[in-house]
Amino acid sequence: MNLVQNLFKNTGLLTISQIITAIMGFFWTTLYGRYLGLGDFGVISYAVAVMGMVSIFMDVGMSTYIVRDISRDKRDTNRYLGNMIPLKILLSLATILIVILILKLMNKPDLTIIIILIFGIQAAIVSMNGLLSGVFQAFNKMKYQAIGTIINSTLLLSFVIIGIELDLGIVSIALAYLISITISSTYLIKTIKKLVKNIEIQFDFKFWIEVIKKAAPFGLTALFTSIFFLTDQVMLEIISGNEAVGIYSTAYRILLLFITLYSMYTIAVYPLMTNLYKNSDNILKILYEKSVKYLLALSLPICVGISFYANDIVVLIFGKDFIIAGSVLQLLIWNLVFIFINGISDYLLNSTNHEIGVTKRTAIAGSFNFVLNIIFISTFSYYGAVISTLLSGLLILILNSYLISRAVFKIDFSLIIDVIKISISTIILAIVLYYIHVSMWIAIPIGIITYTIAIIITRTLDNNDKYIVKELLGKNN
């Protein structure tokens, strides 16, 4: 199987699992969002944000580092797993205990602490799954990761429905996340034993320190990234309360549906980039530039469509009580472009041993975002959080472009031309949607047809793109 087919086979498997998850996520988010209301929905979102930020200390970047290392040499897989499993358990326990102690000192309500404790245990299991999934990625066995994702999603939806039907309250929603991920993790553990034989738990403290040192740049990057993505919700809770968090999180949850699908592509492409850096710089450059082109061509029309129909989407998913989040979504959805392009750029830099540069850049952007949140949230509440997020995303795009051009390779001018063509096609789409004034369901097929015609007229797809399509279809042989 050639390189392109292998990439898209793995991407396809993960994408299918994420499409299933996105559909189920649509239902469980809708169900418990309507069930809980803005206030309790804000509590759940706050708990997820808190544990999302501190869960970095459960991993300290080792999962990302191990994917890169095992992708290049699979002989040390047993040693990595044997040592990293007990290390992650210890780090997770310490992290959860410290968080609960801090919350107690802050005099947070007991219910909030219980919810955060449940999500803390869930985050620890997710972190462990990340290590196992990293091995699957390195071995290009992503079907197991896909199956695990489907198991988790199916069970989560089922448990959420049970909790709502029995009217078990907010705690049942948190427990639904915990029980589902526990069962999914059991499957991954059993599967990894078939792929990697004779895994023995080890306590090689010297090796632990060595891995932590090498993984530290990835861990710091993840920490600053979590500050960038999650600190707004934590600060909103402190400054404006749970309801403001609920409004912002409503829009953010919709954004996450698209981020989840995109993340499957980057998961598949990261080990491939790492391998290409070792064996073929030229193909690596092509892969990156094509990825930017396709991700931009996908994200821009999504942003336009959601901006026009944000209120309809929010009401469809969460109900009329959440309609205030529509105006937040209209603005926040544009962060999708930055997430798509900055994400693939981060993976390129990490795969080419420039993780320290990524860490420095992320530290700058995270600090920038933190300061902006202090300034804007206190004045504009959830709109301030959106402004901070968009400006920080733009800063990361600028810094990433500089790092890649200086340290990896110069971007071809043809990519800039492609960006212009995609932008023109998107503007045409926006003009059509602005003037037709039809319902969302009619606008979807009209928008797809309009954008496709615009892409053809602007000749956005060149001969190389057509060749890639033929590779996927196996017609170049």
C-alpha positions as CSV (number, residue, x, y, z in Angstrom):
1,M,0.0,0.0,0.0
2,N,1.5,3.4,-1.0
3,L,2.1,6.3,1.4
4,V,-1.1,8.3,0.4
5,Q,-3.4,5.3,0.6
6,N,-1.9,4.3,4.0
7,L,-2.4,7.8,5.4
8,F,-6.0,8.0,4.3
9,K,-6.8,4.5,5.3
10,N,-5.8,5.3,8.9
11,T,-7.4,8.7,8.7
12,G,-10.5,7.1,7.3
13,L,-10.8,4.6,10.2
14,L,-10.4,7.3,12.8
15,T,-12.7,9.6,10.9
16,I,-15.5,7.0,10.8
17,S,-15.2,6.5,14.5
18,Q,-15.2,10.3,15.1
19,I,-18.2,10.8,12.8
20,I,-20.1,8.2,14.9
21,T,-18.8,9.9,18.1
22,A,-19.9,13.4,16.7
23,I,-23.4,12.1,16.0
24,M,-23.7,10.5,19.4
25,G,-22.0,13.6,21.0
26,F,-24.7,15.7,19.3
27,F,-27.3,13.7,21.1
28,W,-25.7,13.4,24.5
29,T,-24.8,17.1,24.6
30,T,-28.3,18.0,23.5
31,L,-29.9,15.7,26.1
32,Y,-27.9,16.7,29.1
33,G,-27.6,20.3,28.1
34,R,-31.4,20.6,28.0
35,Y,-31.7,18.5,31.1
36,L,-29.3,20.5,33.2
37,G,-29.9,24.0,32.1
38,L,-27.3,26.8,31.8
39,G,-26.2,26.8,35.4
40,D,-25.5,23.1,35.9
41,F,-24.2,22.9,32.3
42,G,-21.8,25.6,33.3
43,V,-20.6,23.4,36.3
44,I,-19.9,20.4,34.0
45,S,-18.1,22.7,31.6
46,Y,-16.1,24.2,34.4
47,A,-15.1,20.8,35.7
48,V,-14.0,19.7,32.2
49,A,-12.0,22.9,31.8
50,V,-10.2,22.5,35.2
51,M,-9.3,18.9,34.6
52,G,-8.4,19.6,31.0
53,M,-5.8,22.1,32.2
54,V,-4.3,20.1,35.0
55,S,-4.4,16.7,33.2
56,I,-1.2,17.9,31.4
57,F,0.6,17.0,34.7
58,M,-0.6,13.4,34.4
59,D,1.3,13.0,31.1
60,V,4.0,15.8,31.0
61,G,4.2,15.3,27.2
62,M,5.4,11.7,27.3
63,S,2.7,10.3,25.0
64,T,3.6,12.7,22.2
65,Y,7.3,12.0,22.7
66,I,6.8,8.3,22.7
67,V,4.8,8.3,19.4
68,R,7.7,10.1,17.7
69,D,10.3,7.8,19.3
70,I,8.5,4.5,18.6
71,S,7.6,5.6,15.1
72,R,11.3,5.7,14.4
73,D,12.3,2.6,16.3
74,K,9.8,0.1,17.6
75,R,12.3,-2.0,19.5
76,D,11.9,0.0,22.8
77,T,8.1,-0.3,22.9
78,N,8.1,-2.7,25.8
79,R,10.4,-0.6,27.8
80,Y,8.4,2.5,27.3
81,L,5.1,0.9,28.2
82,G,6.5,-1.0,31.2
83,N,7.9,2.2,32.7
84,M,5.4,4.8,31.6
85,I,2.3,3.1,32.9
86,P,3.3,3.2,36.6
87,L,4.7,6.7,36.2
88,K,1.4,8.0,34.8
89,I,-0.5,6.4,37.6
90,L,1.6,8.2,40.2
91,L,1.4,11.5,38.4
92,S,-2.4,11.2,38.0
93,L,-2.9,10.5,41.7
94,A,-0.7,13.4,42.8
95,T,-2.5,15.7,40.3
96,I,-6.0,14.8,41.5
97,L,-5.1,15.2,45.2
98,I,-3.5,18.6,44.7
99,V,-6.6,19.9,42.7
100,I,-9.0,18.7,45.4
101,L,-6.9,20.4,48.1
102,I,-6.8,23.7,46.2
103,L,-10.6,23.6,45.6
104,K,-11.1,23.0,49.3
105,L,-9.0,26.0,50.1
106,M,-11.0,28.1,47.6
107,N,-14.2,27.0,49.5
108,K,-15.8,25.7,46.3
109,P,-19.2,24.0,46.8
110,D,-19.1,20.3,47.7
111,L,-21.1,19.4,44.6
112,T,-18.6,21.2,42.4
113,I,-15.7,19.4,44.1
114,I,-17.4,16.0,43.7
115,I,-18.0,16.7,40.0
116,I,-14.4,17.7,39.5
117,L,-13.2,14.6,41.4
118,I,-15.1,12.4,39.1
119,F,-13.8,14.1,36.0
120,G,-10.3,14.0,37.5
121,I,-10.4,10.2,37.6
122,Q,-11.9,10.2,34.1
123,A,-9.0,12.5,33.0
124,A,-6.5,10.1,34.5
125,I,-7.9,7.2,32.5
126,V,-8.1,9.3,29.3
127,S,-4.4,10.1,29.9
128,M,-3.6,6.4,30.1
129,N,-5.6,5.8,27.0
130,G,-3.5,8.5,25.3
131,L,-0.3,6.5,26.0
132,L,-1.9,3.3,24.6
133,S,-3.3,5.1,21.6
134,G,0.2,6.6,20.9
135,V,1.5,3.0,20.5
136,F,-1.3,2.2,18.1
137,Q,-0.4,5.3,16.1
138,A,3.3,4.4,16.0
139,F,2.4,0.9,14.7
140,N,-0.2,2.3,12.2
141,K,-2.9,0.1,14.0
142,M,-5.4,2.9,14.4
143,K,-8.4,0.7,14.0
144,Y,-8.1,-0.4,17.6
145,Q,-8.1,3.3,18.7
146,A,-11.2,3.8,16.5
147,I,-13.0,0.8,18.0
148,G,-12.2,2.1,21.5
149,T,-13.6,5.5,20.6
150,I,-16.8,3.9,19.4
151,I,-17.2,1.8,22.5
152,N,-16.7,4.9,24.8
153,S,-19.2,7.0,22.8
154,T,-21.9,4.3,22.6
155,L,-21.7,3.7,26.3
156,L,-21.6,7.4,27.2
157,L,-24.8,8.1,25.3
158,S,-26.5,5.1,26.9
159,F,-25.5,6.1,30.4
160,V,-26.5,9.8,29.8
161,I,-30.0,8.6,28.7
162,I,-30.3,6.3,31.7
163,G,-29.3,9.2,34.1
164,I,-31.8,11.6,32.6
165,E,-34.7,9.0,32.4
166,L,-34.2,8.1,36.1
167,D,-33.7,11.8,36.9
168,L,-30.4,11.1,38.8
169,G,-29.1,14.7,38.4
170,I,-25.8,16.2,37.5
171,V,-23.6,13.6,39.3
172,S,-25.0,10.9,37.0
173,I,-23.8,12.8,33.9
174,A,-20.3,13.0,35.3
175,L,-20.4,9.3,36.2
176,A,-21.5,8.5,32.7
177,Y,-18.2,9.9,31.4
178,L,-16.2,8.0,34.0
179,I,-17.8,4.5,33.5
180,S,-17.7,4.8,29.7
181,I,-14.0,5.6,29.5
182,T,-13.2,2.9,32.1
183,I,-14.8,0.2,29.9
184,S,-13.2,1.6,26.8
185,S,-9.8,1.6,28.5
186,T,-10.3,-2.1,29.4
187,Y,-10.6,-2.9,25.7
188,L,-7.5,-0.9,24.8
189,I,-5.5,-2.7,27.5
190,K,-6.5,-6.1,26.3
191,T,-5.8,-5.2,22.7
192,I,-2.3,-3.7,23.4
193,K,-1.3,-7.0,25.0
194,K,-1.9,-8.7,21.7
195,L,0.1,-6.1,19.8
196,V,3.0,-5.8,22.2
197,K,4.0,-9.1,23.9
198,N,5.4,-9.5,27.4
199,I,4.7,-6.1,28.9
200,E,6.3,-6.0,32.4
201,I,5.7,-3.1,34.8
202,Q,9.1,-1.6,35.6
203,F,10.4,1.1,38.0
204,D,13.5,2.3,36.2
205,F,13.7,5.7,37.9
206,K,16.7,6.8,35.8
207,F,14.7,6.0,32.6
208,W,11.7,7.9,34.0
209,I,13.8,11.0,34.5
210,E,15.3,10.7,31.0
211,V,11.9,10.4,29.4
212,I,10.5,13.3,31.4
213,K,13.4,15.5,30.4
214,K,13.0,14.7,26.7
215,A,9.2,15.0,26.9
216,A,9.2,18.2,28.8
217,P,9.0,20.5,25.7
218,F,5.9,18.6,24.6
219,G,4.5,18.8,28.1
220,L,5.1,22.5,28.4
221,T,3.5,23.0,24.9
222,A,0.5,21.0,26.0
223,L,0.3,23.1,29.3
224,F,0.4,26.4,27.5
225,T,-2.1,25.1,24.9
226,S,-4.5,24.1,27.6
227,I,-4.1,27.6,29.1
228,F,-4.9,28.9,25.6
229,F,-8.0,26.8,25.1
230,L,-9.4,26.3,28.7
231,T,-8.3,29.2,30.9
232,D,-11.2,31.4,29.4
233,Q,-13.8,29.0,30.9
234,V,-12.1,28.9,34.3
235,M,-11.8,32.7,34.4
236,L,-15.3,33.1,33.2
237,E,-16.5,31.0,36.2
238,I,-14.5,33.2,38.6
239,I,-15.4,36.5,37.1
240,S,-18.9,36.0,35.7
241,G,-20.3,32.8,37.2
242,N,-21.6,29.4,36.0
243,E,-24.2,30.8,33.7
244,A,-21.6,32.8,31.6
245,V,-19.5,29.6,31.4
246,G,-22.7,27.7,30.2
247,I,-23.3,30.3,27.4
248,Y,-19.7,30.3,26.2
249,S,-19.4,26.5,26.6
250,T,-22.5,26.0,24.5
251,A,-20.8,27.7,21.5
252,Y,-17.5,26.0,22.3
253,R,-19.1,22.5,22.4
254,I,-20.3,23.0,18.8
255,L,-16.8,24.1,17.8
256,L,-15.4,21.0,19.4
257,L,-17.5,18.7,17.1
258,F,-15.5,19.9,14.2
259,I,-12.2,19.9,16.1
260,T,-12.7,16.3,17.0
261,L,-13.1,15.3,13.3
262,Y,-10.0,17.3,12.3
263,S,-7.9,15.8,15.1
264,M,-8.2,12.4,13.6
265,Y,-6.3,13.6,10.5
266,T,-3.5,15.0,12.6
267,I,-3.3,11.8,14.7
268,A,-2.7,9.8,11.5
269,V,-0.3,12.3,9.9
270,Y,2.0,12.9,12.9
271,P,3.8,9.5,12.8
272,L,4.0,9.8,9.0
273,M,5.6,13.2,9.2
274,T,8.1,11.9,11.7
275,N,9.0,9.0,9.4
276,L,9.3,11.3,6.4
277,Y,11.6,13.7,8.2
278,K,13.9,10.8,8.7
279,N,13.6,9.5,5.1
280,S,12.2,12.1,2.7
281,D,12.2,15.9,3.3
282,N,10.7,16.7,-0.1
283,I,7.7,14.6,0.4
284,L,7.3,16.0,3.9
285,K,7.1,19.5,2.5
286,I,4.4,18.4,0.0
287,L,2.4,16.7,2.7
288,Y,2.4,19.8,4.9
289,E,1.5,22.2,2.1
290,K,-1.3,20.0,0.8
291,S,-2.6,19.5,4.4
292,V,-2.7,23.3,4.9
293,K,-4.5,23.7,1.5
294,Y,-7.2,21.0,2.2
295,L,-7.7,22.0,5.8
296,L,-8.3,25.6,4.8
297,A,-10.6,24.6,2.0
298,L,-12.6,22.6,4.5
299,S,-12.7,25.0,7.4
300,L,-13.5,28.3,5.7
301,P,-16.9,27.3,4.2
302,I,-17.8,25.6,7.5
303,C,-17.2,29.0,9.3
304,V,-19.2,30.9,6.8
305,G,-22.2,28.5,7.0
306,I,-22.2,28.4,10.8
307,S,-21.9,32.2,11.1
308,F,-25.1,32.6,9.0
309,Y,-27.0,30.0,10.9
310,A,-25.5,30.0,14.4
311,N,-28.8,30.8,16.1
312,D,-30.6,27.9,14.3
313,I,-27.8,25.5,15.2
314,V,-27.8,26.4,18.9
315,V,-31.6,26.2,19.2
316,L,-31.6,22.8,17.3
317,I,-29.0,21.3,19.7
318,F,-29.7,22.9,23.0
319,G,-33.2,24.5,22.7
320,K,-34.5,28.1,22.8
321,D,-33.2,28.7,26.4
322,F,-29.6,28.7,25.0
323,I,-30.3,31.0,22.0
324,I,-28.1,33.7,23.6
325,A,-25.1,31.5,22.7
326,G,-25.8,31.9,19.0
327,S,-24.1,35.3,18.8
328,V,-21.1,33.8,20.6
329,L,-20.9,31.0,18.1
330,Q,-21.0,33.4,15.2
331,L,-17.6,34.8,16.3
332,L,-16.0,31.8,18.0
333,I,-16.4,29.4,15.0
334,W,-13.7,31.4,13.1
335,N,-11.2,30.0,15.5
336,L,-11.7,26.8,13.6
337,V,-9.4,28.1,10.8
338,F,-6.6,28.9,13.3
339,I,-7.0,25.5,15.0
340,F,-6.8,23.6,11.7
341,I,-3.8,25.4,10.3
342,N,-1.9,25.9,13.6
343,G,-2.5,22.3,14.5
344,I,-0.9,20.8,11.4
345,S,2.0,23.3,11.7
346,D,2.6,22.2,15.3
347,Y,2.8,18.6,14.2
348,L,5.3,19.5,11.5
349,L,7.5,21.3,13.9
350,N,7.3,18.5,16.5
351,S,8.1,15.9,13.9
352,T,11.2,17.7,12.7
353,N,12.7,18.1,16.3
354,H,11.6,21.7,16.7
355,E,9.5,21.0,19.8
356,I,11.4,23.6,21.9
357,G,10.5,26.3,19.4
358,V,6.9,25.2,19.6
359,T,7.1,25.4,23.4
360,K,8.5,28.9,23.3
361,R,5.8,30.0,20.8
362,T,3.0,28.4,22.8
363,A,4.3,30.1,26.0
364,I,4.2,33.5,24.3
365,A,0.7,32.8,22.9
366,G,-0.6,31.3,26.2
367,S,0.7,34.3,28.2
368,F,-0.8,36.7,25.6
369,N,-4.2,34.9,25.9
370,F,-4.1,35.0,29.7
371,V,-3.5,38.7,29.7
372,L,-6.2,39.4,27.1
373,N,-8.7,37.3,29.1
374,I,-8.0,39.4,32.2
375,I,-8.6,42.6,30.2
376,F,-11.6,41.5,28.1
377,I,-13.6,39.0,30.2
378,S,-14.0,41.5,33.1
379,T,-15.4,44.0,30.6
380,F,-17.2,41.9,27.9
381,S,-17.8,38.6,29.7
382,Y,-18.0,35.7,27.2
383,Y,-17.6,38.0,24.2
384,G,-14.3,39.0,25.8
385,A,-13.2,35.4,25.9
386,V,-14.0,35.1,22.2
387,I,-12.0,38.1,21.3
388,S,-9.0,36.8,23.3
389,T,-9.2,33.4,21.6
390,L,-9.3,34.8,18.1
391,L,-6.4,37.3,18.6
392,S,-4.3,34.6,20.2
393,G,-5.0,32.2,17.3
394,L,-3.9,34.8,14.9
395,L,-0.7,35.3,16.9
396,I,0.1,31.6,16.8
397,L,-0.4,31.5,13.0
398,I,2.1,34.3,12.6
399,L,4.7,32.8,14.9
400,N,4.3,29.3,13.4
401,S,4.8,30.7,9.9
402,Y,7.9,32.4,11.0
403,L,9.3,29.3,12.7
404,I,8.6,27.0,9.7
405,S,10.1,29.4,7.2
406,R,13.2,29.9,9.4
407,A,13.8,26.4,10.7
408,V,12.2,23.8,8.4
409,F,11.6,25.0,4.8
410,K,10.4,28.0,2.8
411,I,6.7,27.9,1.9
412,D,6.2,27.7,-1.8
413,F,4.4,30.7,-3.4
414,S,1.9,28.4,-5.0
415,L,0.4,27.7,-1.5
416,I,-0.2,31.5,-1.1
417,I,-2.0,31.4,-4.5
418,D,-4.1,28.5,-3.3
419,V,-5.0,30.4,-0.2
420,I,-6.2,33.3,-2.3
421,K,-8.3,31.0,-4.5
422,I,-9.9,29.3,-1.6
423,S,-10.6,32.7,0.0
424,I,-12.3,33.9,-3.2
425,S,-14.4,30.7,-3.3
426,T,-15.4,31.3,0.3
427,I,-16.4,34.9,-0.4
428,I,-18.6,33.8,-3.3
429,L,-20.3,31.3,-0.9
430,A,-20.9,34.1,1.7
431,I,-22.4,36.4,-0.9
432,V,-24.8,33.7,-2.1
433,L,-25.9,32.8,1.4
434,Y,-26.4,36.5,2.3
435,Y,-28.8,37.1,-0.6
436,I,-30.8,33.8,-0.8
437,H,-32.3,34.1,2.7
438,V,-33.5,30.4,3.0
439,S,-33.7,28.0,5.8
440,M,-30.6,26.2,7.1
441,W,-31.6,22.8,5.6
442,I,-32.1,24.3,2.1
443,A,-28.9,26.4,2.4
444,I,-26.7,23.3,3.0
445,P,-27.1,21.8,-0.5
446,I,-27.1,25.2,-2.1
447,G,-23.9,26.1,-0.2
448,I,-22.1,22.8,-1.2
449,I,-23.0,23.3,-4.9
450,T,-22.0,26.9,-4.8
451,Y,-18.7,26.3,-3.1
452,T,-17.9,23.4,-5.4
453,I,-18.6,25.5,-8.5
454,A,-16.4,28.3,-7.1
455,I,-13.6,25.9,-6.5
456,I,-13.8,24.7,-10.1
457,I,-14.0,28.2,-11.5
458,T,-11.0,29.4,-9.5
459,R,-9.1,26.2,-10.5
460,T,-8.1,25.6,-6.9
461,L,-7.4,21.9,-7.6
462,D,-4.3,21.4,-9.6
463,N,-2.8,18.4,-11.3
464,N,-1.1,17.2,-8.1
465,D,-4.4,17.3,-6.3
466,K,-5.9,15.2,-9.1
467,Y,-3.0,12.8,-8.8
468,I,-3.6,12.4,-5.1
469,V,-7.3,11.6,-5.7
470,K,-6.2,8.9,-8.2
471,E,-3.8,7.5,-5.7
472,L,-6.6,7.2,-3.2
473,L,-8.7,5.4,-5.7
474,G,-5.7,3.2,-6.8
475,K,-5.9,4.4,-10.4
476,N,-2.3,5.4,-10.8
477,N,-0.9,1.9,-11.2
